[in-house]
Amino acid sequence: MPIREQEHGALIDHALATHTLSRLRSVETEQIGFRKGLVKLGRICGYEIIDGAMDTEYVEIETPLTDTMGQQVSGLDDVVIINVLRAATPFVEGLLKAFPSARQGVISAGRNEGAGMTEDGTFPIDVDYVKLPDISPEDTVIVADPMLATGSTATTVLSRVAEDAPDEAEVMLLAAVSAPEGVCRVEDEFPDVSVLTVAVDDHLDEDGYIVPGLGDAGDRAFGTA
């Protein structure tokens, strides 16, 4: 089964997804390999979303020899992908290989590291830029961010998306790795949002980073520190 439901969130447990994530976790994977790995993982996740979360319909087809019936995926032209800058950029590049006609939105949001983590385990979030396409009731909205840690960025982004998205639109949050705390927070605050991830890791450390995690996905993908 491409998407496996569990108590909190749903796992994309395709063998190639977990294989690629293992390569991303490794400290020996350098910048180019890491960035390409995120692209690859995004593509795999996109295909798994198509297989596990989208409907198909029968259509009539005329082949060079005769008429027949075939199947096609419904809703491929009704997809919106939200890129949570900057770490999600290569992840989204992979998703677009599965959803080439998707409309794209961008939200630049990140932790205010200087303020530090609050007593309730969250961070204040700085939102620097928002540009979203029109979202219709028929759309599937995929909010992509490789890391779901405390859930602070995710809930901030989802709140902004909710301002523009009709209630009927299906919204998904897609992450490569997640912490249990972040998954639970998103589910508590946005019960209608599907949380999809390739792995739910053990815990957050005292600085709010996912353990074992894969480090800072943005820094590793873009060669910054």
C-alpha positions in Angstrom: 0.0 0.0 0.0 1.7 3.3 -1.1 0.3 5.4 1.8 0.0 3.7 5.2 -2.3 5.3 7.7 -1.2 5.3 11.3 -2.4 6.8 14.6 -0.7 10.2 13.8 -0.1 11.1 10.2 0.3 8.8 7.2 3.5 7.2 6.0 4.7 7.1 2.4 6.6 3.8 2.8 7.6 3.0 -0.8 10.9 1.1 -0.7 12.6 3.7 -3.0 11.4 6.6 -0.8 12.9 5.1 2.4 16.0 4.2 0.4 16.4 7.8 -0.8 15.7 9.2 2.7 18.5 7.0 4.1 20.9 8.5 1.6 19.7 12.0 2.6 20.2 11.3 6.3 23.9 10.3 5.8 26.5 12.9 6.8 28.6 11.6 3.9 26.0 12.9 1.3 27.4 16.2 0.0 25.5 19.2 -1.3 24.9 18.1 -4.9 23.8 14.6 -3.8 21.6 16.0 -1.1 19.8 18.4 -3.5 19.3 15.7 -6.1 18.1 13.3 -3.4 15.4 15.8 -2.4 14.3 16.2 -6.0 14.1 12.4 -6.3 12.2 12.0 -3.1 9.7 14.7 -4.1 9.1 12.8 -7.4 8.5 9.5 -5.6 6.2 11.2 -3.1 4.2 12.8 -5.9 3.7 9.4 -7.6 2.6 7.8 -4.4 0.1 10.6 -3.7 -1.3 10.0 -7.2 -1.5 6.3 -6.5 -2.8 6.4 -3.0 -4.9 9.6 -2.7 -6.3 10.4 -6.1 -9.2 8.9 -7.9 -9.2 7.3 -11.4 -12.0 7.2 -14.0 -12.8 5.1 -17.0 -12.5 6.8 -20.4 -13.2 5.8 -24.0 -10.1 5.6 -26.1 -9.6 5.1 -29.9 -6.5 3.2 -30.6 -5.1 2.8 -34.2 -7.0 -0.5 -34.3 -10.2 -0.2 -32.4 -12.1 1.5 -29.6 -11.4 0.5 -26.0 -11.7 1.6 -22.4 -8.9 2.9 -20.4 -8.3 4.6 -17.0 -7.0 8.0 -16.2 -6.3 9.9 -13.0 -8.9 12.5 -12.0 -7.8 15.9 -10.9 -4.2 16.1 -12.2 -5.0 19.6 -13.6 -6.5 20.6 -10.2 -3.3 20.6 -8.1 -1.7 23.5 -6.2 1.8 23.0 -4.7 2.9 25.4 -2.0 6.7 25.8 -1.8 7.8 26.7 1.8 11.0 28.5 1.0 13.8 27.7 0.9 14.4 24.1 1.8 11.3 22.9 -0.1 12.6 24.2 -3.5 14.3 20.9 -4.7 11.5 18.9 -3.0 9.0 20.8 -5.1 11.0 20.4 -8.2 10.5 16.6 -7.8 6.8 17.0 -7.1 6.4 18.9 -10.4 7.7 15.9 -12.3 4.6 14.0 -11.0 2.3 17.1 -11.3 3.7 19.0 -14.3 0.5 21.1 -14.7 0.3 22.1 -11.0 -0.1 25.7 -10.1 2.5 26.9 -7.7 2.5 29.1 -4.6 5.3 30.4 -2.5 5.5 31.2 1.2 8.8 32.3 2.7 8.5 31.3 6.4 11.0 30.3 9.0 11.9 30.2 12.6 13.0 33.2 14.5 16.0 31.4 15.9 17.1 34.5 17.8 13.9 34.4 19.8 14.4 30.8 20.8 11.9 28.1 21.5 9.1 28.9 23.9 8.2 26.9 27.0 5.4 25.1 25.0 8.0 23.9 22.5 7.2 26.2 19.6 9.0 29.0 17.8 7.8 32.4 16.6 7.7 32.4 12.8 8.8 35.1 10.5 6.8 35.3 7.2 8.6 37.4 4.6 6.8 36.7 1.4 3.5 35.1 0.3 2.3 34.6 -3.3 -0.5 32.1 -3.8 -2.5 31.2 -7.0 -6.3 31.1 -6.9 -7.5 28.0 -5.1 -10.8 26.4 -6.2 -13.0 23.9 -4.3 -11.9 21.1 -6.7 -8.2 21.6 -5.9 -5.8 19.3 -4.1 -3.3 21.6 -2.3 0.1 20.1 -1.3 2.1 22.1 1.2 5.6 20.9 0.8 8.4 21.3 3.5 11.1 18.6 4.0 11.0 19.0 7.8 8.1 19.0 10.2 9.7 19.6 13.6 7.8 21.6 16.2 5.0 22.3 13.7 5.5 26.1 14.2 6.3 26.8 10.5 3.7 24.3 9.3 0.8 25.7 11.3 1.7 29.3 10.3 1.8 28.4 6.6 -1.4 26.4 6.9 -3.1 29.3 8.5 -2.1 31.5 5.6 -3.2 28.9 3.1 -6.6 28.6 4.9 -7.3 32.3 4.3 -7.4 31.6 0.5 -8.5 28.0 0.2 -12.2 27.1 0.1 -13.3 24.6 2.8 -14.0 22.0 0.1 -10.4 22.0 -1.2 -8.3 19.0 0.0 -5.1 20.1 1.8 -2.1 17.9 2.4 1.1 18.7 4.3 4.0 16.7 2.8 7.3 16.3 4.7 10.3 14.0 4.3 10.9 13.6 8.0 8.7 14.6 10.9 8.8 14.7 14.7 5.9 13.2 16.6 5.4 16.6 18.3 5.0 18.4 15.0 2.6 15.8 13.5 0.4 16.0 16.6 0.4 19.8 16.6 -0.7 20.0 13.0 -3.4 17.4 13.5 -4.7 19.2 16.6 -4.8 22.6 14.9 -5.8 21.5 11.4 -7.8 18.2 11.8 -8.9 18.4 8.1 -5.4 18.5 6.8 -3.7 15.2 5.8 -0.2 14.9 7.1 2.0 12.8 4.8 5.6 11.9 5.6 8.3 9.4 4.7 9.4 8.9 8.3 8.3 9.9 11.8 11.5 10.2 13.8 12.1 9.7 17.5 11.9 13.1 19.1 13.0 16.8 19.2 16.1 17.8 21.0 16.3 20.7 23.4 16.8 23.1 20.4 13.8 21.9 18.5 15.6 19.8 15.9 14.5 16.4 14.7 16.4 13.4 16.0 17.8 11.5 14.2 16.7 13.8 11.4 18.8 14.8 8.5 20.3 18.1 9.6 19.2 21.5 8.2 17.7 20.6 4.8 18.1 24.1 3.5 21.8 24.5 4.4 22.6 21.0 3.1 20.8 21.6 -0.2 22.2 25.0 -0.9 25.7 24.8 0.6 25.2 27.3 3.4 25.8 27.1 7.1 
